[in-house]
């Protein structure tokens, strides 16, 4: 089942496309284009879009929402979305390589031994739920959280399990706060 919407909201033009796979119960965001407007309108559009997808997904009995994230993975991770297993594998591999030989080496070395051990354990874990744990780590380096360092410019397919009450509550909480702060960059 495919839905496509095009419209204007507060002089801002947008297009949205979604697909529902009734066999798997997956609700896909296939298009989210903000064509014209200011940054506040764009943020409100994206907040409304995600709130609408949550409401629709729950009302139709979908089991998950899947979005293709272009490079703002941290925003979706904060809402409770998790990368696909393949994307998590790529993220883990790239991060471990950047810690060993690249841009994240100094960030990693700034952590104490216990923090390094925990972060390394999370990055070695093949369970994509580890990404959500990394987001909650309170550690910072040069004014950015560890999650900001790791998930900067990361994209892929991310999903929210609508059957996981804690994940849905987390998404709703973050989206509820979106009207007063930036949620999706």
Secondary structure, 3 states (H helix, E strand, C coil): CEEEEEEEECCEEEEEEEEEECCCCEEEEEEEEEEECCHHHHHHHHHHHHHHHHHHHHHCCCCEEEEEECCCHHHHHHHCCEECHHHHHHHHHHHHHHHHHCCCHHHHHCCCHHHHHHHHHHHHCCCCHHHHHHHCCCCEECCEEHHHHHHCCCCEEEEEECCCHHHHHHHHHHHHHCCCCCCCC
